[in-house]
């Protein structure tokens, strides 16, 4: 390759590939024009700064902890990251971060190469989220449940499978109207995501007033504690509901199945037993949680 061709190649990479390099502390030492264009920052504004300047608040701290724990060991890291533009907008990138080494094998910094996947993520969001609440929908639930259980049980985690239903919701619609009912579904979704906002918490709207959450905890007691926190969080909003005595506000009934990492579970049975527990919660007075314990004799395993 001639010098002219090489310089043309470097220019093409600079203009079309979203790249950056940092020192060992994560301070930016170089950025491509493509990085500046997509982020809205100039090279001068970025050099010497941390990548936190484009960190979006939607991204969990655990993702960055995993990234740094990986690359500090001299290993590459890949993932999808939502970034913040200078003007307050956002963009999604598929990013690959690799450590840099000097000739003696000493790590000197890191190089990140990114691919803009914003349009792909927008289409994915439309397909996998509920339009009204912006929670994940049943399609995503069907895709996610088995891989989620397999992954986290392999890591030795307890999983909470929480079925949720709004109490006397038909009466709410009949009394206050369907628009008010839609507003309540939005309030429920926001309340659930206020409580279940960790990186491994996934909240779904399965249909109507039925919701589901899958989440992690180190033990069954904490699974129950987090579920009750979500129940109480909505009740504390005191959303008027005259047709839901004795509370007279919008409340939730819940069925919780505790998935022991030492056991293997049939996906359909998880839903069945959690749903039966939810039914018991309603029969026993609503605004409460019924638990399917992992050691129950009638729970079917593989």
Beta strands, then each sheet from edge to edge (+ up, - down):
strand 1: 18-22
strand 2: 28-31
strand 3: 77-84
strand 4: 90-101
strand 5: 107-116
strand 6: 158-166
strand 7: 202-207
strand 8: 210-217
strand 9: 252-259
strand 10: 289-292
sheet 1: 2+ 1- 5+ 4- 3+
sheet 2: 7+ 8- 6+ 9- 10-
end
